[in-house]
Amino acid sequence: MRLLGVLGRFAHPTSLSHRRPTRQRPPGQPQGSGSVATVTLSVEDHVAAIARDGYTIVEDAVEPALCDALETSLTHLEHELDTEPAKNSFEGYRTLRVYNLLARDPVWQQVPVHARILPIVEGVLDRGCLVSSLSSIRIQPGEVAQPLHADDQLIPLGKPHVPIVCNSMWALTDFTEANGATRIVAGSHIADHSPDYCSHHSSIAAEMPRGSVLVWNGSVWHGGGANETDEDRIGIAMNYCAGFIRQQENQQLGIPRDVAATFTPRLRELVGYGVYNMLIGHIDKHSPADLLDGAVGDLPMVWDAV
Ligand SMILES: O=C(O)CCC(=O)C(=O)O
């Protein structure tokens, strides 16, 4: 029960769900403490909440029209790709997943750069962060809870460590405890280990309305919930990593180069056509972005600055 000791240092609710239905709670105001002040949390507030609790929820972050467009695209892709559940305990037995979404439809290009979410991720990692993966997770009725895990647990570094992964879950349907809202072990990002596979821990359901986004430190223990309703829970897993580690989905090879060439400069950087700290990722002292334009840029290298 090492984690209980760790978690005991935080004033976290151990109730079954995290409900912030209409207004956002300021950082430090615990759930169940009476009235909730009406505030709009700043980027700094969200970054501080992630540092403290391991996660935050940005309510009403995504415009309804964008939610509609993503849902339409996803439904089309699932039919086109004949998507079936993967049928393993991690990806689920009644869960549809579509990976590599940036390669599939231009509408997904709006997700990694979203103005309400990317600044928070940059605050947790830094501006050199990368898209690690972009995939959909449609949890269908009857799905059981996914085993709790940490998204950085395959990276062999001692824990706790500085954030190297920062992930987000976009709610394209309401997320409720009953339909499989992501379950979170609040505060677990500072544990000195990752959870054993299939072990049980007290967790809360990150309930949020459609258009909201859950953002978490990749060390937080979490997992998809069980869907006990008769409707799908649709989430978009928009995952980022530090610019100095390997992306989970290989973005430079997985996205055709002519598709990446249509991306905005910021999205190009985010998928890996850039150089971290003036060094990591260069090709013969040039940015890989030169490959997209067929032009030779004048990237200053760290060696030029010493
Ligand atoms: O679907 C969810 O809510 C979480 C899924 C997840 O954590 C994963 O597949 O890595």
The ligand as a MOL file (V3000), in Angstrom:
LIG
                    3D

  0  0  0     0  0            999 V3000
M  V30 BEGIN CTAB
M  V30 COUNTS 10 9 0 0 0
M  V30 BEGIN ATOM
M  V30 1 O -10.5630 5.3000 -22.6450 0
M  V30 2 C -10.1270 5.8610 -21.6330 0
M  V30 3 O -10.8170 6.5760 -20.9170 0
M  V30 4 C -8.6830 5.6770 -21.2450 0
M  V30 5 C -7.9330 4.7930 -22.2010 0
M  V30 6 C -6.4920 4.6500 -21.8620 0
M  V30 7 O -6.0240 5.1250 -20.8700 0
M  V30 8 C -5.6150 3.9100 -22.7690 0
M  V30 9 O -6.0940 3.1730 -23.6400 0
M  V30 10 O -4.3700 4.0330 -22.6150 0
M  V30 END ATOM
M  V30 BEGIN BOND
M  V30 1 2 1 2
M  V30 2 1 2 3
M  V30 3 1 2 4
M  V30 4 1 4 5
M  V30 5 1 5 6
M  V30 6 2 6 7
M  V30 7 1 6 8
M  V30 8 2 8 9
M  V30 9 1 8 10
M  V30 END BOND
M  V30 END CTAB
M  END
